[in-house]
Amino acid sequence: MLRNRALKADTSLKHEALRDRQFSCFNDGDPNRDLLLQAWRTSPTHWHACDAVAELFEQGCTIDPTFSATHYYVEKMDNPPAWGRGHAEWKETVVIGSHLFGRAA
């Protein structure tokens, strides 16, 4: 999904991941931010597994399970985004667990 955003906007993965208020785990004050920043130390096995998957992605050895989605959100949010399900331009591509993935048509 992040790659799809970067391709659409002609930017980098890093730029899209760190854009303000796009991924809550990177927002100042989010409780997951500190966990993420320390993950390499507190959960090295999981960190190395994620790093291996990222390496496979960078080598072109993975597929896009989101079917070209550029956005996602948790299905049971109290206040789902206006651009999501029900919006005329929303094209839902897949549901993975509790997350809806899609893009504007």
Summary of the structure (lengths in Angstrom):
residues: 105
radius of gyration: 15.0
end to end distance: 15.3
largest distance: 44.4
contacts: 228
relative contact order: 0.13
helix: 42%
strand: 16%
